[in-house]
C-alpha cells in the first residue's frame, strides 16, 4: 500500500465509529470499544493480521479480502480458484443463516468470479431485477397535494396560511392516501442499488443494477438506514420481497462508505464471522437434522449435581427420540 499503516488504521477507526448498530449481531462489550477491531496492526514488523471479521476493504485503489481463518494454511499458496472456493463456502454458510433469506445461489453464479462481496451484489441485483420485472411493489401512503377539489382531508391551517391568504383560494391543500410506487420499501431498494453501483467493478453487476434503477426511476432518492428495513413487513402476497429486504438490511448493516481526507472514496463490507457461523450452525441443524434441536445461551444447565455452578453454553443440542 502506498499509504502508511497509520492511514489505513485511521480509515478503519472511522469505519468502526460510523458502522451501523446492527440487530443481526449485538455485543454490548464490543460496542464500548472505541478502537477498531477489524484488523490488528503490527507496527514493528509492518504487518497486518485479521481478527474475526470477513469481507472486503477498498483502500488506495487496492481490494483487501478478509477470509475465515479456518481455511488458512501458512504452508500453502492459494491460487484464484481456491480463493473462489473459500468465498463460495462463505456464501453456503450465509444461505443457512436464519436471519437472512437467500435466493438459491448455486445455480445462479453466472460468470462472477470476484470476491464474495461481488457475488453478493450479483445475487442481489439479478434477483431484484427479475422480481421487479414481474412485480412492482406499491402501497398506500399519505400524500399532501394542492388540488382544485377536496380529496381526503382538507388541511385547513395550511390552506388559510399558504393559499387563501395569498389569493390562491382555488387551490385546496389536501392530505389523502394514494397507491404509489414511491414508497418506503422502493426507496430503500433504490438507495442500496445506487450505493452498490458506485462500488462494484463487475460489468454484469452494473448492468443488473442499472436496470433496477431504470425500473425505480420515479422513486425518490433519500438516505435510509438498516433500521428502516426492520419496519418493512409484507403480506403473504409479497413474501418473495422479503429476500430483497433482507439483502438490503445485510448491505446497510455492514457497508460503510465515506470521503477520507477529502480525496478518496473508500468502502468496506465486513461481517463478524462468529455470529455468521453460529447462525449457520443453528440454521443447518434446523433445516437438515430433523432429530436434533439446538438452543443458544441456555442458562438452566449446571456443572455440578448440586446446581451451584451455572453453565451458559453457546450451543445446546438435544436429540429427539
N, C-alpha and C positions, 0 to 999 in steps of 0.2 A: 504494500500500500504506500502511495506517495505521501499520504498524510501520516502524522505521528500517531503513536498509540494513544496519546492524550486526546487527540481529535476524535478518534473512534470511541474512546471511553466516554468522552463528553457527549457524543451523539447518543450512545446507549443510555447514559444517565437521563438525557432528555426524553428518550422513548419511555423509560421506566416511569418518569413523573407524569407523562402525558397519556399513558396507557389507559384503556377503559377498565373500570372495575367490573369485570365480567361475572355474571351469575353462573356461567359454565363451570368456573372453578373459583374457590374462595379460600383464602388463607390469611387469617387476621394477623398472624405473626409477620408474614411477608409484607402485608400492607404497611406495616410500621417501619419497614426498612427503606431508607432514602437512597442508598447507593444501588445501582442496577445489579441484577442477579443473573443476567443472560449469559455473560462470558466473564471468565477470570482473566485478568491481565497480569502476566508475569514480567514485570518491567526489567528485571535484571537480565533475563535471557531473551527479552523481546519476543515472547511467545504468548499466544492466547489459548485458553482452554475452555471448552464449552461446559456449561453447567447442565441443568436438567431441562433446558428448552430445546425444541427443534423448530426449524423453519428456515427463513431466508432473510438476509440483510442485503440491501443495496447501498453501497457506500463507495464514493470516489470512483465511479464507473466500474466497480467490481461487484460481483454477486457472491456472497458467502453463504454456503449451505451448511446448516447445523443438522446433523443426523443423529439418531439414537446411539448411545454408547454400546448397546447390546450387540451391535453389528461390527464393532471396531476390533480390528486385529492389527496390532502395531507392526507385525512382521509382514504385512501384506500391502501390496499396492493395488488400489481399487481402480478398475477401468470404468468407462462410462456406462457400460451395460450393467455392471454390478451395482453402481450407484442408483441406476434406474430401478433395479430390483428392490433395493432398500426403500426407495421412495414409494414404490407400489405397495410394499409391505405396510408402510405408514398409512396409506390410503385404506388398506384392508382393515387395519385397526380402527380407523375412523368410521368405516362402514358399519361397525358393530356398536359404536357409541350410542347410548340410549338418548342422549340429549341433542343429537344431530341426525336429521333424516337425510340419507344419501340416496341419489338415484344409483342404479347398477352401473359401476364404473368399469368392470372387467371387459364388457362388450362394447364400450364406447370411448376407448382411449384415443382413437384416431392416430394421427402422426405426431402427437405431442410427446417429446422425449426430454423435456427440460426438468427443472426441479419440481418437487411435488406441489409447490405453490402454483406454478404454471398449470399443472394438471388440475388442481382445484378450480382455477379460473376457467379452464376448458370445460370441466363438468358443469360448473355453474352457468357459463354463458350459453353452452349448447342446450342444456336442459331448459333454461329460462326462455331462450329464443323459440324453441319448439313449443313450449307451453303457451307463450303469449301469442304465437301464430294461430292457435286454436281458441284460446280463452283470454280475453282481456278483462281483468278484474275491475268491476265497477261497484260502487256502493253509495248509499245516500249520505251526503254531507251537507251541513248548513252553509248556505250561500248568502252573502249580503250583496244586494244589487239595487240599482235605480231602475224602476220600471214605470211605464205610463198607466199601469193599473196595479191594484193591490193583489199581491200573491203571498200567501203565508201570513206573516206578521208585519204590520207597519211599525217601523222604528220611529215613534212619534218625536222623541227628543232630537234625533239626528235629522229628521225631516224638517223640523222647525228651524234648527240652527244652521243646517247646511243647504237647505233647498228653499223653504218658504221665505226665510229672511232675506234672501238674495234674489227673489223674483223667479225662482225655478220651481214654482208651485206644481207644475205639471209632471215633475219627476218625483216619484214616490220611493222612499228609501225602505226596502223590504228585506226581511230575512225569511228564507224558506229552504226546505230540504230538496236536493236535486240529485239524481242518479248520475254520478260523474266518474270519469276516468282519472281526473286529477285528485286522487285521494291519498291518504297517508301511506298505504302499502306500496302503491306505484311510485310515490316519491322516494321511498326507501330503496326500491329496486334501481331507480334512475341514479340516485346518489352513489350507490355501491358500484353500479356499472361504470359511471364516469371515473370513479376512483381507480378501478381495476384497469380501465382502458389506458390510463396515464402511466401505469407501471408494468404492464405486460409487454414482453418483447416478441411474443409469438404471433405471426400473421393470422393464423387461424382463430386465435382468441380475439384479436382485434376485429376480425370480420364478424364474428358472432355478437360481440359487444356492440359494435356499430349498428347491427340490425336491431338489437334490443333498444338502443337509443332512438332509432328511427320509429319504432313502434310506439315508444313513450314520448314522442316529440311534444305532445300537448300537455304533458305533465310538468308541473313547476319544479325548478331547481332549488332545493332547500337543503340545508345541512341537517343530518339525522345522526342518531347515536344507537348503540346496541340496545339501550333501554326502550327505544321506540319499537323495536321488533317484538319485545316481550308483551306489548299491549295489543298485538295483532292476533285476532282469533278468527277462525273460519268455520262456516257451516260444513256439513258433510258434502255439499255440492262442490266445494273448493278445496278438498283435502290435499290435492296434488300441489297446491300453492304453499303448503306447509314446508315442503322441501326448499323452495326458493327463500322463504322467510328464514329458515334455519341456516342456510348458506349465508344470507345477508348478516345474520347475527354472528356467525363464525368470523366473517371478514371484519365486521365492525368491532368485534371484541378483541381481535388480535392483530389488526393492522394499524400502524402509526406512520403518518406521512406529514412532514413539515419542512419549512425552509431552515437550513442550517448555515449560519454565518452569511446569510443574505445571498449566497451564490449557488448552493447545492440543494436540489430537491431530493431528499433521502427517504427511504422507505424500509419498513421491516414488517414481517409477518412471523410471529413467534408463538408457539404453543407450549404450555408446561407439560412435559411428557408424562410425569407421574399421574396427572389427572386423566390424560387421554388413555393411558394404558390401564388404569384402574377402571375407567368407564368401559373400555373394550372388554375386560375380563367379565364384568357383570353382564354386558350385552351378549357376549358369546355364550355364557352359561345359560342365560335366559332363552336364547334362540335355539341353541344346538343341543343342550343337555336337559332333556325333559325330566330326568330322575333326580336332578340336583337343583337345589335352591341356594342362592347366595345373598348374604346380607352384609352391610358395611358398618363399621364402627359400633358393633353390638356391645353394650355395656352390662349385660346380665350374665357374663361368664367370669369365672374366678380361677385363680391359680391354685388355690388350696381348697380342701373339702370344707373348711370352716368358714369359707366366704369372707376372708379378711382382706385378700388382695385382688382387687378388681382388674380384669383384663379388658382391653378395648381393641380387639383385632381389626385390622383393615379389611380382612375378608374372612367371613364365616360361612363355611359350606355345610349343608345338611342334605344327606341322601334320603330320598323319599322311598319308602318300602312299598 
